[in-house]
Amino acid sequence: MSKLHRPLGTLSDGRDPVRLTPDSAGWTYSGLRVLSLAAGESRIVRTGEYEAFVLPLAGACTVRVDGQVFALAGRDSVFTRVTDFAYVPRDAEVELSTVEGIEVALPMARCARRLEPRYGPAENVPVEVRGAGQATRQVTNFGVPGVWDHADKLNACELITPGGNWSSYPPHKHDEASECEVVNEEIYYFRVAGRDGVTTSREGFGLHRTYTSDGELDEDVAVRDGDVFLIPRGYHGPCVAAPGYPMYYLNVLAGPAGERSMAFCDDPAHGWVRETWNDQALDPRCPVTSHEGRVS
């Protein structure tokens, strides 16, 4: 059984769908919580030694931290809109409250510096269409260096892969300090849409691959809605969305580098594929979403 693939339910604490700390992942920096709050519910989250983003997956909420209040408009589904979000610092008591209920992700990183809380408007989040042909996908760069610089260690972004397409391709890695990469521990958190392309469902599936040059890691797994996959090292990709089932994933990255970076190296056996995209059309299904709603 894979130690890196954590299917839905295996990371639940009995109340929330995902509770993953660096310690339970077996590394040092990256973590993830996914919380479900019922209509009218409030919850106190103490960040401890972790900074975090408060990222609505489905629903809206109010965030109260350090005397500040952020009203997050959120979204109906990860497949309907680019959401607004909040950054909350380490050593903070964060109150989350919701009127109609919410499922919310807290990508986290163990860090040393304590920064101020801050609100991230959805209209300021860049949406990138990456790749071409069947490798066309949407990258929503809400928490990456150069776009969101208000973090100590934490990096995060979202991807949407239309049904039948490949993403995280060519395979790439970031497990050593070199000319083209930095060390980052990475979490993939998957959501998969059902037949309507919007509502998340365990009916559909995708595929994910992670491997190392020495063969110590060599995993090809089917992933479904709510699953988590851990990338401690090695090349990862592709992520393939089964035809008919669009796939979303949240990437959470953090590492020991003094300056935040998401630099990586392609697998030299497959890096040439990037050059072929110059002669291919983009999949017209991308972008899928913007801060105003669904695009296609």
Buried (B, 14 or more C-beta within 10 A) or exposed (E): EEEBBBBBEEBBEEEBBBBBBBEEBEBBBBBBBBBBBEEEBEBEBEBEEBBBBBBBBBBBBBBBBEEEEBEBBBBBBBBBBBBBBBBBBBEBEBBBBBEEBBBBBBBBBBBEEEBEBBBBEBEEBBBBBBBBBBBBBBBBBBBBBEEBEBBBBBBBBBBBBBBBBBBBBBBBBBBEEEEEBBBBBBBBBBBBBBEEBBBBBEBBBBBBBBBBEEEEBEBEBEBBBBBBBBBBBBBBBBBBBBEEBBBBBBBBBBBEBEEBBBBBBBBEEBEEBBEEBEEEEBBEBBBBBBBEEBBE
